[in-house]
Amino acid sequence: MANNRSVMLINNDISLVFYIINMYNTERLNTKLYHKIFKADPNLSIYLENPDPLKDYAEELLNHLTHAGDMEDLHQAKVDILRDYSDIYNFDVTDAEFPEPTGYFVDAEEKRAFVEKRILLHDIVLYLGSIYKKYHKKIYDTHGMFPEIQLKNMAIDYTEIYQKAVGDYKNAIVNGMPHAVTASFMLPSLIERGLTLALQNRMLYKCICGLPETNYLNEEGLIDEEEEKYIDIFLHNTERFCFDAREDHVMGKMYTLFVRQGVLEESAENEMVLTGVGHRNRSGRKVTRTLGSLLKSDFAKSEILPEYMELMDNIFVKLNIRNSIMHGLGESFDYLNIGLVSIMFQLLWDIGSCEIFKN
């Protein structure tokens, strides 16, 4: 009888634990996915009337970043945040209340696309922007600095541009300012340059590693002296090196060699990633390397984690943040918002540390 009573007590304890866990998960889900009500000011600016659950959930995810045990935990926390942001947007786009947009629309489909874009924009800023801004404030308060990166070029010193952007952001974060205008204008170019170098280097070294030994290529007459020199530089040079030719020539030689040896598929996209311009588009037109063309390339899709790919596609393709900042296209939204700056900085740093890539 005593044994039966002990078993009943244990079962009751287990049931209570599961009940508590289910209650916690339900409460957590209700703060993550809930019915949002967006409203419009007289000046047509949109605001979220019931932001408290979002703020509570963002604070919880911020704690995951600040209490990460090591770099692997931190990386996983970043990826989890991006997944959650995607879940939140996919829920909000079908559930949130949004004021009737004003202006002319060709049809209901165009109007709906406008609303979805506005919800996407607000979710990115209210969720990701809030988390990253607070996270960066904690980093600065703890270390007194932000990460340093090197993006030096022959004609344009991107490191100097980065330092000016960081200085502007630091001032905004420390003083609680709503804008970091200089950083807003500089970051899209820095992200494009950083992503260009990262993808170019990954393609270059993967292809070089796929080549037969240089001695074999020499013996068989499959490589010329210039190609051999460039491969040797890429493989063994540990210091900064200034090539005696333009990028499109050096990388053009590498592209031709890789295609010839069957380690890279011949395509305008691959040529664009490596050299800057793809000449063999199906339509016969050139493909110039831009942030948009990089993100649309098969190589980028195969290398970048889907969570980061979705973020960059949303920011730079769907929302076209770069043009909105440069040309003042956002009549009903402040595209210089500090939240967007925080997101772009985190993205730039994750590109620099190769966290955006699958391996």
C-alpha positions as CSV (number, residue, x, y, z in Angstrom):
1,M,0.0,0.0,0.0
2,A,2.9,2.3,0.9
3,N,4.6,1.6,-2.4
4,N,1.4,2.3,-4.3
5,R,1.1,5.6,-2.5
6,S,4.8,6.5,-3.4
7,V,4.1,5.7,-7.0
8,M,1.0,7.9,-7.0
9,L,3.0,10.8,-5.5
10,I,5.7,10.4,-8.1
11,N,3.2,10.4,-10.9
12,N,1.5,13.4,-9.5
13,D,4.8,15.2,-9.3
14,I,5.6,14.4,-12.9
15,S,2.2,15.6,-14.0
16,L,2.7,18.8,-12.1
17,V,6.1,19.4,-13.8
18,F,4.6,18.8,-17.3
19,Y,1.7,21.1,-16.4
20,I,4.1,23.9,-15.4
21,I,6.2,23.3,-18.5
22,N,3.1,23.5,-20.7
23,M,1.9,26.6,-19.0
24,Y,5.3,28.3,-19.5
25,N,5.4,27.3,-23.2
26,T,1.9,28.6,-23.7
27,E,2.7,31.9,-22.0
28,R,5.9,32.2,-24.0
29,L,4.0,31.5,-27.3
30,N,1.4,34.2,-26.4
31,T,4.2,36.8,-26.0
32,K,5.8,35.7,-29.2
33,L,2.7,35.3,-31.4
34,Y,-0.1,37.6,-30.5
35,H,-2.7,39.7,-32.2
36,K,-1.0,43.1,-33.0
37,I,-2.9,46.3,-33.6
38,F,-1.2,48.8,-35.8
39,K,-2.7,52.3,-36.0
40,A,-1.9,55.5,-37.9
41,D,-1.0,58.9,-36.7
42,P,-2.5,62.0,-38.4
43,N,0.8,62.3,-40.2
44,L,0.3,58.8,-41.6
45,S,3.1,57.3,-39.5
46,I,2.2,53.8,-38.3
47,Y,2.6,52.7,-34.7
48,L,1.9,49.5,-32.7
49,E,-0.8,50.1,-30.1
50,N,-0.1,47.0,-28.0
51,P,3.7,46.5,-27.9
52,D,4.1,45.2,-24.4
53,P,4.1,41.4,-25.2
54,L,6.6,42.1,-28.0
55,K,8.8,44.0,-25.6
56,D,8.7,41.2,-23.0
57,Y,9.6,38.6,-25.6
58,A,12.4,40.7,-27.0
59,E,13.8,41.1,-23.5
60,E,13.8,37.3,-23.1
61,L,15.8,36.8,-26.3
62,L,18.2,39.6,-25.4
63,N,19.0,37.6,-22.3
64,H,19.9,34.6,-24.5
65,L,22.5,36.8,-26.2
66,T,23.9,38.3,-23.0
67,H,24.1,35.0,-21.1
68,A,25.5,32.8,-23.8
69,G,28.1,30.5,-22.4
70,D,30.6,30.5,-25.3
71,M,30.8,31.6,-29.0
72,E,28.9,28.6,-30.2
73,D,26.0,29.4,-27.8
74,L,26.1,33.0,-28.9
75,H,25.9,32.0,-32.6
76,Q,23.0,29.7,-31.9
77,A,21.2,32.5,-30.0
78,K,21.6,34.8,-33.0
79,V,20.2,32.2,-35.4
80,D,17.3,31.4,-33.0
81,I,16.4,35.1,-32.9
82,L,16.3,35.3,-36.7
83,R,14.1,32.2,-36.8
84,D,11.7,33.7,-34.3
85,Y,11.6,37.0,-36.2
86,S,10.6,35.0,-39.3
87,D,7.9,33.2,-37.4
88,I,6.6,36.4,-35.9
89,Y,6.4,38.1,-39.3
90,N,4.7,35.1,-41.0
91,F,2.1,35.2,-38.2
92,D,1.6,39.0,-38.2
93,V,1.1,39.2,-41.9
94,T,-2.0,37.1,-41.7
95,D,-3.3,38.1,-38.2
96,A,-2.3,41.7,-37.4
97,E,-4.8,44.6,-37.7
98,F,-3.4,47.3,-40.0
99,P,-5.1,50.7,-40.9
100,E,-6.5,51.1,-44.4
101,P,-3.7,52.5,-46.5
102,T,-4.3,55.8,-48.3
103,G,-3.3,56.6,-51.9
104,Y,-3.8,55.0,-55.3
105,F,-3.3,51.3,-55.8
106,V,-3.7,49.5,-59.1
107,D,-5.6,46.6,-57.5
108,A,-6.2,44.8,-54.2
109,E,-3.1,42.8,-54.7
110,E,-0.9,45.8,-54.9
111,K,-2.5,47.3,-51.7
112,R,-2.0,44.0,-49.9
113,A,1.7,43.9,-50.9
114,F,2.0,47.5,-49.5
115,V,0.5,46.4,-46.2
116,E,2.7,43.3,-46.0
117,K,5.8,45.4,-46.6
118,R,4.9,47.8,-43.9
119,I,4.3,45.0,-41.4
120,L,7.6,43.5,-42.3
121,L,9.4,46.8,-41.8
122,H,7.8,47.4,-38.4
123,D,8.4,43.8,-37.2
124,I,12.1,44.1,-38.2
125,V,12.6,47.4,-36.3
126,L,10.4,46.6,-33.3
127,Y,11.8,43.1,-32.8
128,L,15.3,42.8,-34.2
129,G,16.2,46.4,-34.0
130,S,15.2,46.6,-30.3
131,I,17.2,43.5,-29.4
132,Y,20.3,44.4,-31.2
133,K,20.3,48.0,-30.0
134,K,20.2,46.9,-26.4
135,Y,22.7,44.2,-27.0
136,H,25.2,46.6,-28.5
137,K,24.7,49.0,-25.6
138,K,25.6,46.2,-23.2
139,I,28.7,45.4,-25.3
140,Y,29.8,49.0,-25.2
141,D,29.1,49.4,-21.5
142,T,31.1,46.3,-20.8
143,H,34.1,46.6,-23.2
144,G,34.1,50.3,-24.1
145,M,34.3,49.6,-27.8
146,F,32.7,47.8,-30.7
147,P,34.2,45.1,-32.9
148,E,37.0,46.2,-35.3
149,I,37.1,45.1,-39.0
150,Q,39.5,45.6,-41.9
151,L,38.0,46.3,-45.3
152,K,41.0,48.2,-46.9
153,N,40.9,48.9,-50.6
154,M,43.5,50.5,-52.9
155,A,41.4,53.5,-53.9
156,I,38.8,53.5,-51.1
157,D,39.7,52.8,-47.5
158,Y,36.6,51.1,-46.3
159,T,38.1,50.7,-42.8
160,E,38.1,54.5,-42.5
161,I,34.4,54.5,-43.5
162,Y,33.7,51.8,-41.0
163,Q,35.4,53.8,-38.2
164,K,33.3,56.9,-39.0
165,A,30.1,54.8,-39.0
166,V,31.1,53.2,-35.6
167,G,31.8,56.6,-34.2
168,D,28.4,57.9,-35.2
169,Y,26.7,54.8,-33.9
170,K,28.6,55.0,-30.6
171,N,27.4,58.6,-30.1
172,A,23.8,57.6,-30.7
173,I,23.8,54.6,-28.5
174,V,25.6,56.3,-25.5
175,N,23.3,59.4,-25.7
176,G,20.1,57.6,-26.5
177,M,19.6,59.3,-29.8
178,P,16.9,58.1,-32.3
179,H,19.2,58.3,-35.3
180,A,22.8,57.6,-36.5
181,V,22.6,59.4,-39.8
182,T,26.2,58.9,-41.0
183,A,26.1,55.2,-40.1
184,S,22.7,54.8,-41.9
185,F,24.2,56.0,-45.2
186,M,27.5,54.1,-44.9
187,L,26.4,50.7,-43.7
188,P,24.8,49.3,-46.9
189,S,28.0,49.9,-48.8
190,L,30.1,48.4,-46.0
191,I,27.8,45.3,-46.0
192,E,28.0,45.0,-49.8
193,R,31.8,45.2,-49.6
194,G,32.1,42.7,-46.7
195,L,29.8,40.2,-48.4
196,T,31.6,40.6,-51.7
197,L,35.0,39.8,-50.2
198,A,33.6,36.9,-48.1
199,L,31.8,35.2,-51.0
200,Q,34.7,35.8,-53.4
201,N,37.2,34.3,-51.0
202,R,35.0,31.3,-50.3
203,M,34.6,30.6,-54.0
204,L,38.3,31.2,-54.7
205,Y,39.6,28.8,-52.0
206,K,37.1,26.1,-52.5
207,C,38.0,26.0,-56.2
208,I,41.7,26.1,-55.5
209,C,41.4,23.2,-53.1
210,G,39.5,21.3,-55.8
211,L,42.3,21.6,-58.3
212,P,44.9,18.9,-58.9
213,E,48.4,19.4,-57.5
214,T,50.2,22.3,-59.2
215,N,53.1,20.0,-60.2
216,Y,50.7,17.8,-62.1
217,L,49.0,20.7,-63.8
218,N,52.5,21.9,-64.9
219,E,53.6,18.6,-66.2
220,E,50.5,18.2,-68.2
221,G,50.7,21.7,-69.6
222,L,47.3,22.6,-68.0
223,I,48.4,25.8,-66.3
224,D,50.4,28.8,-67.4
225,E,53.0,30.7,-65.5
226,E,50.7,33.6,-64.5
227,E,48.0,31.2,-63.2
228,E,50.5,29.3,-61.2
229,K,51.9,32.5,-59.7
230,Y,48.4,33.6,-58.6
231,I,47.6,30.3,-57.0
232,D,50.9,30.3,-55.1
233,I,50.1,33.8,-53.8
234,F,46.6,32.8,-52.7
235,L,47.8,29.7,-50.9
236,H,51.0,30.9,-49.2
237,N,50.8,34.7,-48.8
238,T,50.1,35.5,-45.2
239,E,50.7,39.3,-45.5
240,R,48.8,41.9,-47.5
241,F,49.8,41.6,-51.2
242,C,49.3,44.1,-54.0
243,F,48.8,42.3,-57.4
244,D,50.4,43.7,-60.5
245,A,47.1,43.6,-62.3
246,R,43.5,44.7,-61.9
247,E,41.0,42.5,-60.0
248,D,39.0,41.6,-63.0
249,H,42.2,40.3,-64.8
250,V,43.5,38.3,-61.8
251,M,40.2,36.8,-60.9
252,G,39.3,36.4,-64.6
253,K,42.4,34.2,-65.0
254,M,41.3,32.2,-61.9
255,Y,37.7,31.8,-63.2
256,T,39.0,30.5,-66.6
257,L,41.3,28.0,-64.9
258,F,38.6,26.8,-62.6
259,V,36.1,26.3,-65.4
260,R,38.7,24.6,-67.6
261,Q,39.6,22.2,-64.8
262,G,36.0,21.4,-64.0
263,V,36.0,22.7,-60.4
264,L,33.5,25.5,-61.1
265,E,30.5,25.6,-63.3
266,E,30.6,28.1,-66.1
267,S,27.9,30.7,-65.5
268,A,27.4,34.4,-65.5
269,E,26.6,34.3,-61.8
270,N,29.8,32.5,-60.8
271,E,31.9,34.8,-63.0
272,M,30.2,37.8,-61.4
273,V,30.9,36.6,-57.9
274,L,34.6,36.0,-58.6
275,T,35.5,38.8,-61.1
276,G,32.8,41.5,-60.6
277,V,31.1,41.1,-64.0
278,G,29.5,38.0,-65.6
279,H,29.6,38.1,-69.4
280,R,27.6,35.0,-70.3
281,N,24.1,35.7,-69.2
282,R,21.3,33.8,-71.0
283,S,20.0,37.1,-72.3
284,G,23.4,38.0,-73.5
285,R,23.7,40.9,-71.1
286,K,26.4,41.5,-68.5
287,V,25.7,40.7,-64.8
288,T,27.4,43.3,-62.6
289,R,28.2,42.5,-59.0
290,T,25.9,44.4,-56.7
291,L,24.4,43.5,-53.3
292,G,21.2,42.4,-55.0
293,S,22.9,40.2,-57.6
294,L,25.1,38.6,-55.0
295,L,22.1,37.7,-52.8
296,K,20.3,36.2,-55.8
297,S,23.2,34.1,-56.9
298,D,23.1,30.3,-56.4
299,F,26.5,30.4,-54.8
300,A,25.4,32.8,-52.1
301,K,22.3,30.6,-51.5
302,S,24.4,27.5,-51.1
303,E,26.9,29.2,-48.7
304,I,24.7,31.5,-46.5
305,L,22.5,30.2,-43.6
306,P,18.9,30.5,-44.6
307,E,18.1,32.7,-41.6
308,Y,20.7,35.3,-42.6
309,M,19.7,35.0,-46.3
310,E,16.1,35.8,-45.4
311,L,17.1,38.8,-43.3
312,M,19.3,40.2,-46.1
313,D,16.6,39.5,-48.7
314,N,14.0,41.3,-46.6
315,I,16.2,44.3,-45.9
316,F,17.9,44.9,-49.2
317,V,15.6,43.4,-51.7
318,K,12.0,43.5,-50.5
319,L,12.3,46.6,-48.4
320,N,15.1,48.1,-50.6
321,I,16.5,49.9,-47.5
322,R,19.5,51.2,-49.4
323,N,17.4,53.2,-51.9
324,S,15.0,54.3,-49.3
325,I,17.9,55.8,-47.3
326,M,19.7,57.3,-50.2
327,H,16.7,58.8,-52.0
328,G,14.4,59.5,-49.2
329,L,11.6,57.2,-50.4
330,G,10.1,56.5,-46.9
331,E,7.4,59.1,-46.6
332,S,5.5,57.3,-43.8
333,F,8.5,55.6,-42.1
334,D,11.8,56.9,-40.7
335,Y,14.4,54.8,-42.6
336,L,17.2,56.4,-40.5
337,N,15.7,54.7,-37.4
338,I,18.5,53.6,-35.0
339,G,16.9,50.1,-35.0
340,L,17.8,49.6,-38.6
341,V,21.3,50.8,-38.0
342,S,21.7,48.2,-35.1
343,I,20.5,45.4,-37.4
344,M,22.9,46.4,-40.2
345,F,25.8,46.6,-37.8
346,Q,25.1,43.2,-36.4
347,L,24.8,41.8,-39.9
348,L,28.2,43.4,-40.9
349,W,29.9,42.0,-37.8
350,D,28.4,38.5,-38.4
351,I,29.7,38.7,-42.0
352,G,33.1,39.7,-40.8
353,S,33.2,36.7,-38.3
354,C,31.8,34.4,-41.0
355,E,28.8,33.5,-38.8
356,I,26.4,34.0,-41.6
357,F,27.8,31.0,-43.5
358,K,26.9,27.3,-43.2
359,N,30.4,26.1,-42.4
